[in-house]
Amino acid sequence: MSEIADFSASKLLSLYRDRQLSPTEVTKAALERINTYNSQVNAFAIVDEKTALAEAEASEVRWLNGNPLGLVDGIPFTVKDLLLTKGLPTRRGSKAITSNQPWSEDAPAVARLREQGAVLLGKTTTSEFGWKGVTDSPLTGITRNPWNTDLTPGGSSGGAAVAAALGMGTLHLGTDGGGSSRSPAALTGVFGLKPTFGRVAGYPSAHTGNLFHIGVLVRTVTDAAVMMNVIAHPDVRDWYALSNDKQDYTVDLDQGVAGLRIAYSPNFGYADVDPEVAALVKAAVDIFAKLGAVVEEVDPGFANPRSIFQTFWQTGAAKLVRGFSPEQQAVIEEGLLSIGKEGDRITVAEYLSAQDAREALGRQMQRFHENYDLLITPTLATVAFPVGQNRPQSSIDNPQRDWAPFTYPFNLTQQPAASVPCGFTTNGLPVGIQIVAAKYRDLLVLQAAKAYESISPFIMPLELNRNVLK
């Protein structure tokens, strides 16, 4: 039964349709993976086995009657513990949030998956309120990388990425406020997508405002397309949600990249990238050229927007922290409180100036994509580093060395971006490339990622019989 947990959503749906496999069998296989490996990697904050099996059994009856509920009926999924989930606590990795609440509402993406019959396994771990790029929290402890459990999977959607890598569910909802889906995707070797802002409705609003995207973490590009067909819809609760473009993300997914104009930026002109990472990314870019794309090495031409991003990140943290009582603040992680204090010192004029700079960056990228269909970069400047650290040692020794310079610019610009696995270092650690397109061209990102995957299929930890996991 174990290999069933590795099947794609498309394959599962075909097997359900032909009555060769049932949602109950698939859900049991996913739960078996969780029971086998979660104690080693800590990917889940909550597992609701009883409800998952009941939902799977109900799905099985629908399939036997030839009446599936929707596009993903019987497919196991997970939800990052920042997103509201009816019937389960959403504690956001924080002891400041009590479980003793009604929990009577689903976030839009959760609701869409449930409406289409997907089977909820549980909630995946996050850093506290998603404030940092690793996945540990005062509430749930340390989440570990399945390629080497001494290392971090990144964050803050690390639990979702680990669950995807180990087949602990098929579809995984994450979030991305500065790289929180793409970063763990790169460090764990899975596919991570940040759609155009507003394409997937979000509610309630995050403390980081419109930096915050709903993310997708899966094992194949096709599964991401299937998931987008379900969740990429507006919701009346989201004031920023885009109108329904009725896009089928699985149609023309195999169109390829021949003739596309691709800009390749190895370092944005200012980032310091690990040599092994840089070499693997360059080799991946060469594959796009072999597939017929017109590739040019060129930087997008903007100055480092880190200070712009930090203005929004710090003021968002200040807003979040102010919403808690002194007693609640006493149990919040000191690093998050410190960022909130920095945010309190930012003036209205400084905030508005950052907004002007953000708009200028967005305009610049819109003009850039008049000449280039896609931009390819490393996802991160480094590989996974030890747990217990918020950043790699090189960034601790030199605070000016940014280990994640490639992700947050595209939260500022709200563009679609994905992390695609592109190989392994000599130490066996995954590396990712980032594919970026102009706003609203989410399908183009998926098409490019699928073209690469067709030449270089993604490899998951259990496929190599890693002895790190027992």
N, C-alpha and C positions, 0 to 999 in steps of 0.2 A: 504493500500500500504506500510505502514511503515516497516512491517516485511520483505519485499522483500530485503531491504537494508542489512539484516543480512545473506542472503543466501550465501553459498560458491560458488566459481567459478564453481566447478564441477556440483553443483545443478543447477545453472543458465544455463549452457551449455545444460544440459539435458532438461530443460524446454523450452529453445529456440528450440531445436531439435524437441520436441513434439508439438511445437506451442502453449504452454500453457502460455507463458510469452514472452514479447518482450524486446529487448535492450532499447527501448525508455522508457518503464515502469520502468525498473531497473535504468536507468540513472536519471529519474525524482525522484525515491525514494532516491537515493544517494544525489541528489541536495536538496531534502526536508530535509534530515538529516543535511546537511551543513547549510542550511538556519535556521534550528531550533537551532542548538547547537554551531555553530562556533563563534558566538558573545560571548559565555561564555568561550570557550577554546582556541580560536585563533590558530587553526591548519593550516590555509591556508594563504599563502602570496598572492595568486591569485586564483580566481575561474573564469573559462571561461565557463559560463553556455550556452551561445549561440552556441559556437563551439561544446561543449559536446553533446548538443541535436541534432545538425546537424550530427555529427558522429554516434550517436545512431540511428538516422533515416536511415542513409545509411546502417548501419549494419542490421537493421530490414529488409530492402529490400533484402539484400543478404540472410538472413535466410529464408525469404518467398520464395525466388527463389531456395532454396536448395543448395546454393553456398556460405557457409561461407568462409571468407577470410583466417582464420587460427585458431590456437588453442585457442585463447581467444577473438574471434570476439564478440563484444558487451559487454565485461566485463569492468566496470569502473575502472580506475586506477589513481594514483596520482604520482607526481614526487617531490622529495625533491629539494628545491631551491638552490642546489649546482650543479645540473646536467643540462646540456644544453638541451633546449626544443624549437624546431622550432616554431616560431610564438608567443612565450611568453618570457618575460624578465627572465633572470637568474641573480638575483642581489645578491645572496649569503648572504642575511641578512644584507647587507652593504649599507650605504649611499654613499660609495666611488664608487659604480658601478652605472652608469647611465642607465636608461631604453632606452635612445635614441640610440639604436644600431640595426643592421639588425636582429639579432636572427634568423639566417637562417639555423641552424644545430641542429640535435638531437644528444645527447650522445648515445653511442651504445645500452644500455639497453632500452632507450626510443624508439629508432628506431625499435628495435626488437618487442616491444609490439605494436607499431603502425602498423608495417608490418603485424602483426597477427590479426589486427582488434580491438584491445582494445580501449576503449573510454577514452580520457584524460579529467579529471575533472578540474585539476589545479595543482598548485605548493604548497607544504607544507613547513611550517616554519622551520627554522634552527637558531642556533646561528651564529654569524657573521663568515663566512668562516669555520663554524664547529669547532671553536677553543676550545669550552668548553663543559662540560658534562651536561649542562642544555640548554633549548631552550628559550632564549630571545635574542633580538638583537636591535641595534639602529634603524633599519629599520622597523621591524614588532612588536616590543614590546614583551610582555610576553605570552608564551604558557602555558596552565594550564592542570593539570591532571584531567581526567574525574571522577576519584574515589573521589577526593577532590580538588576542584578548588583553594584552598589556597596553594596547593602543586605543585611542578614541575613534569612534566612527564619524566624528564631526557633529555638527548640530545646526540648528536646534531640533531638526527632524531626524535625529539619529536613530531613535527607536523605530521609526517607519522604515528607514533605509536598511537597518539590520534585519527587520522582519522580512523585507523584500528579498534580501540577499540569501536568507536561510529558508525561503519558502514557507514562512509562517503567515500564510495568507497570500492572496493573489494581487489584490489592488490595495494601495495604501495612500491615504490622504495625509499630506503634510502641509506645512506653511512655509512661506519664504518672504522674510522682511529685509533680507540683505544677502541672501545666499543660503538660507536655512534648509532648502530642499536640495539645491545643487551641490553644496559643500559635502553633506554626508553621502550623496550619490557618488561623488568622485572618490571619496575615501573608502567606500565599501564596494565599489564596482557595479552599481546598479544605474538604471536610467532615471534621471530626475528632471522634471519639467516645471518651469515657472511660466504659466500662461500670461498673455497680455493682461495687464491690470483690468479688472472688471469683467473679464471673460467668464470667470467662475465667480459667482456671487459669494460674498462673505458677510456674515453677521454673527454676533455684534461687531461693531467697528473695533479694530485693534488700537492699542495705545500708540502705535506707530503710524496710524492713519493710512494714507494711500501709498505707503511703502509696502504694505502687507498684501501678499498674494497667496491664494490657495494653491498648494503644490501637489504634484503627482510623483509617487515613487513606485517603480515597477521593475520587472525583470526583462521586459521586451518593449520595443517601441510600439508594436501593435497593441499591446495591452494599454499603453498610455492613450492611444487613439480611441480604443474602446471606452476607456474611462472618461475621456473628454466628451464623447458623444452623450454620456449620461450627465455629467456635472456642469458642462459649459452652457448654462442657461441662466437667465435673469431671475431675480427673486425680489418681490416687492419690499422686502426688509432692507435690501442693499441699495442705497441711494446712488452709488457709483456704478452699479451693474450695467454692462453693455446690453443693448437690445439683442434679441435672438437672431443670429445670422443664419440659422438652419444649416450650418456646416456639418457634413458627415466627414469626420476626421479619418475614417477608414477608407474612404473612396480616394483613389489616386495616391495612396500612401506609397506605392512602389514606383512612382513616377521617375525617381532618380534625380541626379543633379547635373546632368549633361547640359552644358550651355550656361549654367548659373555663374554669376560673377561673385566670387568669394574673396573677401579680404581676410588675410591671415595676420594677426597681430601677436607676436610671441611674447610681448611684455608691455604693451601700451606705450612704450618709449620711456617708461620710468620704473617699472616693477622689477624686482629681483627674484628670478625664478630658479628653482633647483635644477641643476643641469640634466639629471635623469628625467625629470618631468618635461623639461623643454624638448629633449630628444624624442620622447614618446609622442608628444603633441605634434612635433614636426613630421614624424613618420605617418601619423594619422592624416595630417593635412595633405601629404603626398598621395594618399589613397583617393582623396577627393579629386585631385588633379587627374589621376588615372581613370576615374569614373567620368571624366569629360567636363568637369567644372573648370572655369578659367580662374585660376588662383593667383592672387597678387599679395606679396608681403607688404602690408601698409598698416600704420597705426591710425586709429580713428581721429587722433589729433586733439584730444581734450587734455587739459591739465588734470592732475590727480584730484578727483572730487571728494576725497575723504572728509575734508572739513565740512563740506556741504552736507554729506550724509550724517556726520556726527551731530550736526545741529538738530536735525530731525530726530535722530535716535535718542539724543540726550533730553530734548524737550518732551518726547514721548514717554521716556522713563520717569521724568518729573511728574507728568500728568498721572501716570499709573500709580506712583508711590503716594502722591497726595490723596488718592482715593481710599487709602487704608488708615485705620486707626493706629495710634502709637503702639498698641499691643500687637497688632498685626505686623507693623513695620519691624518689630523686634525679632520676628522669625523669618524675615526676608533676607536673602543673601546680601552680604555687605557690598559686593561688587555692583549689584543692581542699585542699591541705595546710593552708592557713590556716583553712578552715572546720573541718577535723578538729581543729586545735588548740583552736578555740573549743569544740568538742564535748567535748574532754577536760576542760574546766573546769566542765562542767555536773555537778552532784551528782545522786545517786540521788533525793534528795528533790525536787529541781527537776524532774527527769524525771517522777516520779510525779505531781507537781502539774500538769505540762503534760498528762499523761494524763487527769487529772480534768477539766481545762478542755476538753480535746478531747471527752470524753464529754458534757459539758454543752452544747457546741456542737451535737453530734449530736442530742441530745434536743430542743434548741430548734428545729432544722430539721425534725425529725419532727413537732413540734407545728405549725410553720408550714405544713407540707403537709397538715394537717387542714383548712385553710382555702383553700389554693391548690394546684391540680394541678401547676402549673409556675411556675418563676421564670425570668425573662429579664433578662439583664444584658449589658453589653458583654463580649466575651471578654477584651480587653485595653484599657488606658487610652490606648494610643498606636498608631501604625502602625510599619512597619518602619524601622529606623535603620541607620546605616552598619556594615558589617562591621569587625571589629577592636575593637569595643566590646562589653562584657558587658551594657550597658544604654544607653538613650537619653541624649542629652546632658542633658536636663532632670533625669534621675535622678542623673547624675554631679554636676551643679551642686548638686542638693538631694537628698542621700541618703535623706531622709524621704519623697520622692515615689516611690511604688511604681508601676511601670509595668505590673505584672501582679497587681493586687489581687483579681481576680475568680475566679481559677482554683484556687489552693491551698486555699481554705476547703473545697472539695468533695472534695479528697483527704483532708482531716481527717475529713469526715463520711461519706466513702465512697459518695456519691450518684452516679448516672449524670448525665453532663453532656456536651454537644456544642457545638462551635463551628460555626456555620452562616454561610457567606458572605452578606453583606448589602449589598454595594456597594463603591464606590471613592471615594477622596478626589479633590480637584481635581488632585492630582499623579498620579492613576492607581494609587494603592496600595490593596490590598484591606483591608476591615474585616470583622470577624465579630461576630455576636451569640452569646451563650452561652445555651443552654436547659438547665435543671436540673429534675430530678424527684426525688421521694422514692426512697429505696433500693428496688431491685428493679423499678422501673417504667421499665426501659430502653426497652421498646416505645413508651411514651408519648412519650419524647424523640424517637424516630425518627419517630413519627407527626406530631408538631408540626413537625419539621424538613422532612418531606416535604410537608406542607401549605404551608409557606413556599416551598419549592423549586418547587412547582407554579405559583406566582404569579410568582416571581422566580428563574428558572433560573440556576444557577451558570455563570460565565464563566471560562474558563481562558486562560492567557497566549497560547498559539498561536492561539486563536480570533480574537484581535485583531491577529494578524500583527505582534506586537511586534518592533521592530527592535533591541531590546536583545540579543536572542538571534540569532546569525547562522546 
